[in-house]
C-alpha cells in the first residue's frame, strides 16, 4: 500500500484486549483529528489475544482508513507486551501509546508534543497534575486512585522521585528513545510503565510530565487485588533485572532486532 512507503511523522499504538465496543469510537475520534493535521501518521492496534470481535472491528475500520494496521497475538500476553510490540513495529518519528478505551482525548497529544519541542525526550500525561489544576478535568474511580497512589509511593524507591503518575497510559516518545527503551523492556504486565521510566532515568533521558484531561471509562479491566499484587511483583522484578545487568544499553540492538522480527511475524 502506498502509505507504507511514506515517511511517518507520528505513530499511535493502541493495545487492545476485548475492546470491540470501546475501541471503534476512539479510532473514529483519532482519525478525524489526525486527518485535520498535515503530518503523516499510522495507527497500530495490537490485539492482545482478544476473544471477542476486536480484530474484526479493526479490519472493518481499516478498509476506509489505510493508516490503520493490526498486530494480533494468538494469546493474551499483557499490556506491556502489546505496547512493546507496537512500538518496535512502528515507523513514526514520534510514537504515542494510548489506552484503547479513549480515557484521554486524542487532542491531549498537543500538550505532549509541546513538551518535546521544549527539549523533552519523552512526555507523559499526568492525571495527578491535571486533578490539581482547574483548567483540566480528571475523573477517576476510587480503585484506580488507591492503586495508583500506592504504586507511585513504591516507585519512589526506584529513583523515580518527582514523577507523580507513572501509570498513565498516555505517553509520547521520540523515535530513538522508544527504540532504546522498548528494546530492553521485559515486563509484560501493567508494571511496564514503571520499567520504562526506570530505564529512562538510568539513561538520563529528560522526562516531562504534562497535566491532561482524563475520564475513567466504563468496563475497566483493572482489578485492585489481582493487578495490584502483580504490579508489585513486577516492581521487584525491575530491581532484579537491573541487578542482573539486563538493561545495559549495549544489549539494545540485538534485542531490538529480535523483537522487530517477532512483531512482523504476528502482523496481519
Legacy VTK file of the C-alpha trace (Angstrom):
# vtk DataFile Version 3.0
C-alpha trace
ASCII
DATASET POLYDATA
POINTS 268 float
0.000 0.000 0.000
1.188 3.487 -0.797
1.147 4.778 2.756
3.740 2.190 3.829
6.476 3.888 1.789
5.889 7.346 3.186
7.909 8.872 5.946
5.750 8.633 9.048
5.758 11.566 11.437
3.559 10.044 14.137
2.752 6.501 15.207
-0.070 5.837 17.656
-0.003 2.483 19.437
-3.221 1.192 20.990
-3.018 -2.059 22.989
-6.408 -3.750 22.959
-7.872 -6.708 24.815
-11.567 -7.416 24.235
-12.230 -3.839 23.107
-14.825 -4.432 20.377
-17.127 -1.776 21.852
-14.797 0.914 23.203
-12.106 0.898 20.518
-14.091 1.837 17.360
-15.382 5.193 18.721
-11.873 6.134 19.833
-10.452 5.150 16.449
-13.018 7.381 14.795
-12.038 10.268 17.051
-8.335 9.731 16.371
-8.644 9.541 12.587
-10.906 12.583 12.423
-8.431 14.590 14.464
-5.319 13.438 12.610
-6.923 13.996 9.197
-7.016 17.699 10.029
-3.254 17.786 10.567
-0.682 17.969 7.810
1.684 15.334 9.243
1.647 11.734 8.061
0.643 9.120 10.610
-0.083 5.483 11.300
-2.248 3.817 13.942
-1.166 0.413 15.207
-3.688 -1.642 17.137
-2.123 -4.557 18.984
-4.818 -7.118 19.731
-3.579 -8.891 22.861
-5.314 -12.206 22.245
-8.889 -10.907 22.370
-11.672 -13.484 22.249
-14.344 -11.006 21.138
-14.600 -9.222 17.766
-11.842 -6.653 18.371
-9.742 -7.829 15.398
-12.753 -7.969 13.077
-13.778 -4.438 14.038
-10.268 -3.161 13.349
-10.142 -4.847 9.953
-13.516 -3.350 9.040
-12.360 0.088 10.138
-9.107 -0.216 8.180
-10.992 -0.678 4.888
-11.643 3.077 4.837
-8.597 4.025 6.934
-5.416 2.638 5.302
-3.220 4.183 8.013
-4.657 1.668 10.496
-2.617 -1.510 10.990
-3.368 -4.592 13.085
-0.929 -6.747 15.018
-2.557 -9.724 16.671
-1.289 -12.050 19.399
-2.582 -15.616 19.430
-2.956 -15.444 23.227
-3.151 -12.853 25.981
0.372 -11.718 26.919
-0.264 -8.483 28.782
-0.432 -4.768 28.128
3.322 -4.324 28.376
3.965 -6.954 25.716
1.346 -5.402 23.440
2.736 -1.872 23.692
6.275 -3.153 23.215
5.349 -4.999 20.004
3.581 -1.920 18.664
6.414 0.449 19.483
9.016 -1.763 17.842
6.883 -2.311 14.734
6.167 1.425 14.401
7.917 3.745 11.937
6.999 7.162 13.259
9.490 9.839 14.247
7.332 10.268 17.366
5.413 7.385 18.960
2.411 7.730 21.239
0.958 4.996 23.412
-2.672 5.474 24.419
-5.370 3.331 26.007
-7.964 1.854 23.665
-10.865 2.965 25.875
-10.377 6.625 24.931
-9.992 7.840 28.515
-7.602 10.514 27.238
-8.916 12.642 24.349
-6.506 12.383 21.429
-6.263 16.195 21.332
-4.169 15.998 24.517
-1.258 14.889 22.351
-0.622 18.544 21.560
0.450 19.155 25.160
2.916 16.282 24.968
4.230 17.381 21.582
4.881 20.831 23.019
6.963 19.237 25.762
9.096 17.507 23.135
9.624 20.775 21.266
10.866 22.197 24.568
13.546 19.525 24.795
11.910 16.517 26.474
12.939 13.046 25.294
9.627 11.607 26.421
6.485 13.318 27.659
3.996 11.568 29.907
0.458 12.542 30.768
-0.283 13.081 34.447
-3.738 12.698 35.920
-2.350 13.851 39.258
-1.230 17.206 37.855
-4.461 17.545 35.912
-6.583 16.934 39.006
-4.881 19.828 40.774
-5.393 22.374 38.047
-8.869 23.812 37.455
-8.164 24.091 33.746
-8.290 20.302 33.453
-10.905 17.671 34.151
-9.887 14.359 35.700
-12.483 11.791 36.720
-11.160 8.581 38.240
-12.861 5.855 40.218
-11.632 5.107 43.709
-9.859 1.839 42.886
-7.649 3.474 40.279
-6.758 6.289 42.645
-5.917 3.932 45.514
-3.878 1.569 43.356
-2.101 4.375 41.544
-1.171 6.224 44.734
0.172 3.082 46.399
2.191 2.126 43.355
3.614 5.620 42.922
4.798 5.641 46.527
6.683 2.414 45.996
8.012 3.678 42.673
9.912 6.395 44.504
12.179 3.652 45.834
13.365 3.035 42.271
14.637 6.569 41.901
11.527 7.995 40.258
11.154 10.902 42.641
9.234 13.795 41.167
7.104 11.698 38.819
3.525 11.992 40.009
1.795 9.473 37.719
3.832 6.545 36.447
0.807 4.568 35.251
-0.996 6.996 32.958
-1.400 5.252 29.597
-0.722 8.356 27.517
2.997 8.726 26.755
4.882 10.204 23.793
8.421 9.139 22.829
10.956 10.311 20.326
11.801 7.501 17.901
15.319 6.830 19.175
14.131 6.864 22.773
11.259 4.469 22.078
13.520 2.016 20.268
16.118 2.168 23.013
13.717 1.711 25.930
11.413 -0.890 24.412
14.310 -2.952 23.063
15.411 -3.763 26.620
11.975 -3.754 28.303
10.905 -7.120 29.734
7.777 -6.548 31.831
4.639 -7.833 30.104
2.051 -6.617 32.632
0.891 -3.235 33.905
4.248 -2.630 35.580
5.858 -1.962 32.203
5.323 1.815 32.616
7.466 1.763 35.734
10.167 -0.231 33.977
10.308 2.230 31.077
10.613 5.228 33.356
13.233 3.495 35.482
15.408 2.737 32.462
14.824 6.239 31.083
16.108 7.732 34.328
19.180 5.485 34.206
19.778 6.671 30.646
19.442 10.309 31.772
16.628 10.949 29.328
14.657 14.082 30.011
11.168 13.130 31.218
8.485 15.814 31.290
5.107 15.308 32.978
2.170 17.117 31.441
-1.257 17.657 33.038
-4.042 16.186 30.923
-7.797 15.738 30.793
-8.765 12.173 31.620
-12.067 10.389 32.251
-12.328 6.842 33.554
-14.372 4.744 31.130
-16.926 2.035 31.993
-15.685 -1.501 31.518
-12.265 -1.131 33.139
-10.231 -4.343 33.184
-8.111 -3.244 36.149
-8.709 -5.359 39.276
-7.342 -3.906 42.508
-6.210 -7.107 44.233
-5.140 -9.202 41.248
-3.446 -6.458 39.247
-2.126 -4.676 42.329
-0.257 -7.771 43.504
1.104 -8.417 40.030
2.309 -4.834 39.677
4.155 -5.017 42.984
5.827 -8.267 41.882
6.847 -6.577 38.662
8.275 -3.660 40.598
10.680 -6.012 42.357
11.386 -7.745 39.037
12.685 -4.433 37.691
15.149 -4.292 40.589
16.246 -7.847 39.864
16.690 -7.279 36.136
18.709 -4.138 36.816
20.981 -6.020 39.230
21.497 -8.684 36.558
22.556 -6.027 34.063
19.696 -6.733 31.679
19.066 -3.069 30.959
22.551 -2.346 29.660
22.477 -0.205 26.535
24.835 -2.404 24.546
22.224 -5.164 24.505
19.683 -2.914 22.814
20.477 -3.580 19.146
20.241 -7.375 19.346
17.035 -7.360 21.375
15.518 -4.713 19.107
16.109 -6.861 16.019
14.652 -9.927 17.739
11.507 -8.134 18.860
11.016 -6.463 15.488
11.080 -9.879 13.816
8.597 -11.202 16.376
6.294 -8.261 15.723
6.499 -8.797 11.969
5.555 -12.448 12.322
2.359 -11.561 14.169
1.181 -8.837 11.809
-1.966 -9.340 9.773
LINES 1 269
268 0 1 2 3 4 5 6 7 8 9 10 11 12 13 14 15 16 17 18 19 20 21 22 23 24 25 26 27 28 29 30 31 32 33 34 35 36 37 38 39 40 41 42 43 44 45 46 47 48 49 50 51 52 53 54 55 56 57 58 59 60 61 62 63 64 65 66 67 68 69 70 71 72 73 74 75 76 77 78 79 80 81 82 83 84 85 86 87 88 89 90 91 92 93 94 95 96 97 98 99 100 101 102 103 104 105 106 107 108 109 110 111 112 113 114 115 116 117 118 119 120 121 122 123 124 125 126 127 128 129 130 131 132 133 134 135 136 137 138 139 140 141 142 143 144 145 146 147 148 149 150 151 152 153 154 155 156 157 158 159 160 161 162 163 164 165 166 167 168 169 170 171 172 173 174 175 176 177 178 179 180 181 182 183 184 185 186 187 188 189 190 191 192 193 194 195 196 197 198 199 200 201 202 203 204 205 206 207 208 209 210 211 212 213 214 215 216 217 218 219 220 221 222 223 224 225 226 227 228 229 230 231 232 233 234 235 236 237 238 239 240 241 242 243 244 245 246 247 248 249 250 251 252 253 254 255 256 257 258 259 260 261 262 263 264 265 266 267
